[in-house]
Amino acid sequence: MNRIAELDHQFVWHPFTQMRDWLKYEPIVIVSGRGSVLEDIHGRQYLDANSSIWTNLHGHAHPEINAAISAQLAKISHSSHLGLASEPASILAKELIDLARASAEESEARREPRPTGRDGRPEAVTTGGRETSTRRLAKVFYSDDGSTAMEVALKLAFQHDQRTKGKRPVSFISMDQAYHGDTIGAVSLGHIETFHAAYGPLLFSSEKVMSPYCYRCPFNRAKPERADARVYRQCEFECVGKVEEKFAELHGAGRPCAALVVEPAMQGAAGMIPQPEGWLRRAAEIARGFGALLIADEVMTAFGRTGPIFACEREEVSPDLLAMAKGLTGGYLPMAATLTTGEIFDAFLGEYSELKTFFHGHSYTGNQLGASAALASLKLLREPAAELHRRALETAMTKELSALWDLSAVGDIRQAGLVAGIELVRDWHTREPFRLDERVGIRVCEAMARRGVLTRPVGNVIVLMPPYSTTPDQLQQMARAVYDAVDEVTRSQ
Ligand SMILES: Cc1ncc(COP(=O)(O)O)c(C=O)c1O
């Protein structure tokens, strides 16, 4: 074993890892990366098929991001954001707000004309997530990672509720299998038994609504993915009905919902579960109807991962709080942001002695190196050629993944933009899942690594989320590795 691997085994504790298993094998030690390729300590190359746990956007060692970080490094790496401002963090805040507003306007422009009232003027929209001009994101609160961005969103939503509606018992609603991070507030909003059950006594209780997991639709409404599959009934969004029921139940019980928390477009750690068109819009309308805020956790989906810059844009929904992290710096440095409306911001204004201040902050808030990397990354993201390239890659990904339907262990292939989840099952006819202790997802990813492609599964779901620097050939190599690895592991299963 090489010296670095030895040090790792001796001293490091890895996240979300059964360390007894980890200590049995020599780990892959990454020493460098360029574009979508990572290189290990032995000079072996791998494709970074999950963008280094969903963070990297434009590829590793991108000359423009590197140059931006170096230029900032020559000036200063970090100064406190508590009581001081800085150039890159101020400019970045403006750019993020501009980007969010442009994204909202883009989706507004695509929207069909609103129905007109008797006087011929568009009818006022009283519910729904669509009134972007009145619910505009206006302020940026920086933190360090996805968990802290969600912790900030949660605290702001809670205090906003208490300040505008008086001290009252409230609830938060999030989705089944939700994952919003690992701090205690974020875990309280989560509903993944495996990760969260152990912390039960430490958590506040949040309410859960079913997620629209169409592949395993309990109402038998999912569309058949094969011509010879049985005929399913027409979807009538019973899952959205459940959201409405939950809001009504809490309202009736005197614990109204302060905020609905969603991962728009695609629930990541749940196993890449995409929402059918219309789900988010309807769920947002219900939340609005009950006077609740909408918190969009775009930690995974922001910056074009699912197609548009923000996933909310797909459904013309304007959240009150928008959390982003992973891709914010292009995946180069840990930095996060929670965007809020002016209305929420205003609820925290007052005399110093009123103690309306938002008492929350981290030492590295607004880090100048991170903000510089983020500015360079946003510039790359907005280049028209980059957007065309992403669209082309999305199409290529759909095509490459379609070959996987030939494998009987492939139950479902779910793709939104450049995010894909391939759900493995014992038999596609019955959709019977593999047991956890069979470690099928993990074994498939190990077999992919032997073929030079790195990713991490979510249970029995194989995740592909390539950086935007990926070439069509590299994409083909990734899909081929999934095919061969699934075939190798499941043939004997
Ligand atoms: C949707 C979502 N929210 C929050 C988080 C937590 O982010 P972090 O790991 O940066 O704390 C993640 C991480 O995967 C995520 O996917």
The ligand as an SDF file (V2000), in Angstrom:
LIG
                    3D

 16 16  0  0  0  0  0  0  0  0999 V2000
  -30.4690   18.5170   -1.8830 C   0  0  0  0  0  0  0  0  0  0  0  0
  -29.3400   18.5960   -0.9000 C   0  0  0  0  0  0  0  0  0  0  0  0
  -29.4090   19.4490    0.1190 N   0  0  0  0  0  0  0  0  0  0  0  0
  -28.4180   19.5780    1.0150 C   0  0  0  0  0  0  0  0  0  0  0  0
  -27.2820   18.8060    0.9080 C   0  0  0  0  0  0  0  0  0  0  0  0
  -26.1780   18.9570    1.9150 C   0  0  0  0  0  0  0  0  0  0  0  0
  -25.1000   19.6000    1.3160 O   0  0  0  0  0  0  0  0  0  0  0  0
  -23.6310   19.5140    1.9770 P   0  0  0  0  0  0  0  0  0  0  0  0
  -23.1730   18.1100    1.8270 O   0  0  0  0  0  0  0  0  0  0  0  0
  -22.8370   20.4860    1.1660 O   0  0  0  0  0  0  0  0  0  0  0  0
  -23.7700   19.9400    3.3900 O   0  0  0  0  0  0  0  0  0  0  0  0
  -27.1630   17.9090   -0.1490 C   0  0  0  0  0  0  0  0  0  0  0  0
  -25.9690   17.0540   -0.2660 C   0  0  0  0  0  0  0  0  0  0  0  0
  -25.9130   16.1130   -1.0140 O   0  0  0  0  0  0  0  0  0  0  0  0
  -28.2110   17.7950   -1.0720 C   0  0  0  0  0  0  0  0  0  0  0  0
  -28.1590   16.9370   -2.1020 O   0  0  0  0  0  0  0  0  0  0  0  0
  1  2  1  0
  2  3  1  0
  2 15  2  0
  3  4  2  0
  4  5  1  0
  5  6  1  0
  5 12  2  0
  6  7  1  0
  7  8  1  0
  8  9  2  0
  8 10  1  0
  8 11  1  0
 12 13  1  0
 12 15  1  0
 13 14  2  0
 15 16  1  0
M  END
$$$$
